[in-house]
Amino acid sequence: MKTVGKQPWVPHVHQAPALTRLFLDAPVVAPLLDPTRRPDLIPEAGAYCELTYNRVGASVWTKRVPDGVVDAFLHPGSCLVVGDAPGDPDCFGSAVAWARARQILGLPAAAHVNGPPPLAIAPVLRRDELATAEQIAQRAYETVVLVDNDGTRIGPAAQEALKRAKRVIIVDHHDIAPTKASLGIGEDTELVVWKELGADAAALMTLATALRGIERNAADLTADGWRDLLAPILAATYSDTRGFEAARSSSATVGMVRSIIDAGELDLKEVFAGFDRSIRSDVKRELLRHLAEETHQEGTFKFATFALDGQAMLEAWSKARAVRPDTTWSDVLYSVLDVVEERTRATGYGAVVFGVETPKEQRANLPPELAEQLPPTAVKLSVRSAAPGMAPWLARKFGGNGKPHEAGAGSDLPLSKLLAEAVTHLRANVRLEQTTKLWLMGSR
Ligand SMILES: [Mn+2]
């Protein structure tokens, strides 16, 4: 590990997030559910389904689902739900939960992600539950739903399905701006975009949509039905909030999870089993020696860049696969990002830019099914920021996007150049902020 301007630090190998964090770190919140209160009325749908309201407590989100999304969710025609690749647990959990909720209501649905599921989400998926690219290429879908993504990284088969769809629905919590042109769909294709930057996971938006659909159809789910729907949602939310970490979990999320736990229907050990399947600590420790950290300061603003050698990552991936053949490239990436995030919290960095570079020649020896799992660009950048909006702002400079505190981008430029550019942007932004402050003070 290279450290500039700081004494070297010994990486603490991050364990899978513990559920107990929910109770340790959770902010004190007003109870989301008041047992004495009658369910709210929503103008177009009447009262909330009692079962839904009592069991799930997702009213914050159910109120916000656009009617067009509920209409599309209940549309009787064929439906394909697509996450982006390489898929994280949120996109897998959301895609599968949307499809399952439709199937529970007797409506056709298939879920697809152009890549293998990460270890964390695998235990809540059924074997062969996801449609392959070959399977979806063979038919047309009336509705295509994009969850947790804007359609830019869904693979050729799903891209083709988009073009053939009558209706495209986008449900995402990233700061996206999709258009019919960017999606490659015709002018007469119906497009509904539901974007909620405040949702801790796209799975919460998926759940709210399913609940509205269930409520509108006056369906009564069995205990198994609820488990099928809630297990992938919980695992997805657990992942995007890094184990319901206080800073990543709104009171709505914490309240909802608590009420699901209180309902006692789900075996949480089973739901979160995949999060214990992280890569072996000795493999991870060896990999972390190839992570170079550089610290920077502009005024009082401290930030850092982290560069990871792609070759070292491929070697760690190979060692991890020797133990667990289904370990994905992203699993290895997430395990390193966990450490970067932990380091960020410990040091109080205002922002960090992480990049891993895997040039073409390093991919040449990989079998195609493994090469496919790598990002399409040589460099994958991940940005984290304490200030909301800074991470996606920076990622957009490199053609990427994201959520208020975390974002990403891909590029074929050299990693060192990209990180140097990121530092320049961050410095300029801080200077601009400080100048603006002075100017405002002077004008009073
Ligand atoms: Mn997400």
Boltz pocket constraint, residues with backbone or C-beta under 6 A from the ligand:
constraints:
  - pocket:
      binder: B
      contacts: [[A, 90], [A, 91], [A, 148], [A, 173], [A, 200], [A, 201], [A, 202], [A, 240]]
      max_distance: 6.0
